[in-house]
Amino acid sequence: MVDNPLRNLPSVDQLLGHPLLQKMVDQVSHSAVTQKVRTVLDQVREGVLAATGEVHVPTPQEIAERVAGWMQRAEAEKLQVVVNATGVLLHTGLGRAPLPKAACDRIAALSQRYGSVELDLAEGTRGSRTAALEALLCELTGAEAATVVNNCAAATMLALGALAGGREVIVSRGQLVEIGGSYRLPEVMTVAGCHLREVGTTNKTRIDDYARAIGAETGALLRVHPSNYVVYGFAEEASLKDMVQLAQQKQVAMIDDIGSGALIDFSRFGLQREPVVKDSVAAGATVTLFSGDKLLGGPQCGIVVGQKQAIKKLTQHPMMRAVRIDKLTMAALQATLELYRDPEQAIESIPLLRLLNTDVANLRLRGGRIVEQLSGLESLSSVALVETQATMGGGSLPTQPLPSVAVAVTAKSLSASQLSALCRSADTPVVGRIQDDRLLLDLKTVAPTEDRMLVAALQLVR
Ligand SMILES: *Cc1c(COP(=O)(O)O)cnc(C)c1O
């Protein structure tokens, strides 16, 4: 009889005694490591039994490394705090806008206690989940009514379904957007139960194009802000004012999806004008839709402001329950919106606006200090401060470069992508970007309190 190659396989207990796995037990838990060890041992057994020729039975060291490697990769997938040194302010992959402290405090307070989520404290009766937010949103935007849902994509679906379900929605061919992932307007329209009626051309759509298409089947006109692209040159779109007038005349809804949702005028930061919510409301849109975590700088949510009757249709739609927000989002949005009562205070205390408002001279000063602290490191072959262009990201202001500076680094024994991976493995992972074979750590998106974390990550280079 041939020798059984599985006889030499270590036991679970033997493996758990291995220093590598002892470390994982300390870091994670005994039961988690045991479970992974069993799975890997099963895989090894299956592999050996399935083999037809000569097989290599892994040593205890190899099995321990396999288990530890697997667990370390799982740890790296965990949601954790990172330093955003990409230069992309609203980085969707990094959670878009960081919240103001006031919002975090409100979340902390409400998360540990009960809250008046659907209770009218004055009357002692059941109230609306978004009543307090509605009052605040009306105050800030001039709208009659408002509601809040999970994100702007949900707001679009809900508005389409509630205001134009089963009917035609007219959209310019220049505005049939893809926001990213699976969000493509023609498909969203289908899921919402509306029929897309395209008008105009990619570069030119006039009010007459809408006027010719509007008819008995029409439920709404939809305007979508081209947040993440620009059509320029020989280009034209109908104005919101003209669209509102046409919609009113034909008694159909005017849905204005402005996406980014600025509550203040961003030209004060030297940026081109983004649609401001107030302007859309003032122009007479039936409903205006925007995100809470783009230019507003608050939590992920989709905000709808507009006419009372229309908002009522949205809140009474069956889909509303599926896309409603939880009390933590309510808490964060309420605290963020309160800051906008004083725009100067908003710029001071909303992280996104504070980062945006930090001038390059300030970034250069901080960059210089970081470079100085790194200059003694033998393992780095070059450390320099370079001028860069940061961007807004999150599908906002796509063509607007924001002047910035970055610490550009190369290492003696690591490629740029290895260096980048090493920085991502730091205690507080640092995420940068690679350009011309160098790792760039852009300071536009880094808070001053995080500067030392950039230094700590680069000190890992051996
Ligand atoms: C970003 C965006 C959306 C989607 O918003 P989310 O909050 O990401 O769901 C929809 N429409 C426009 C115009 C946008 O810019």
The ligand as a Gaussian input file, in Angstrom:
#p B3LYP/6-31G(d) Opt

LIG

0 1
 C      -24.681000      62.487000      -8.640000
 C      -25.920000      62.662000      -9.401000
 C      -26.997000      61.785000      -9.231000
 C      -26.923000      60.613000      -8.287000
 O      -26.787000      61.053000      -6.987000
 P      -26.381000      60.034000      -5.798000
 O      -26.569000      60.854000      -4.575000
 O      -24.998000      59.609000      -6.067000
 O      -27.352000      58.910000      -5.866000
 C      -28.137000      61.995000      -9.978000
 N      -28.219000      63.011000     -10.856000
 C      -27.207000      63.893000     -11.038000
 C      -27.355000      64.994000     -12.034000
 C      -26.026000      63.746000     -10.312000
 O      -25.018000      64.607000     -10.500000

